[in-house]
Amino acid sequence: MKTCPCCKNTKQLNEFGKDGRTKSGISCYCKECLREKARKQRERDPLHSRRAHLKKRYNLSLSEYTDMVDTQEGLCAICGTKPDVLVVDHCHTNGKIRGLLCHSCNTGLGKFFDNTSFLSNAINYLSNV
């Protein structure tokens, strides 16, 4: 049994999430309180998770991302389509951001492992068919 400091209720341990940062490995707050806290955060700031993802994954602020979208005029850097959301394309070796792509183009590069030889071979293959 454990008491949640937020709702002050004593609950079974399975009603608390896991948290590797705590000594016990169990979250201080119950799952219900954590869900409510996340819901309130989303209501307060709907872009919070997007902003956090960009910062954590690419060290990119939301305004920097928006500037990139504006620079590319909202278009995918490869196919030129205008998707609802552009994803950040980056080099998996050095982490450098290359540009913004539609999901399909970004996935395509990933399927070719960002290997220019594979991509050249694919171009040659398509050209000869």
Secondary structure, 3 states (H helix, E strand, C coil): CEECCCCCCEECHHHEEECCCCCCCEEEEEHHHHHHHHHHHHHHCCCHHHHHHHHHHHCCCHHHHHHHHHHCCCCCCCCCCCCCCCEEEECCCCCCEEEEECHHHHHHHHHCCCCHHHHHHHHHHHHCC
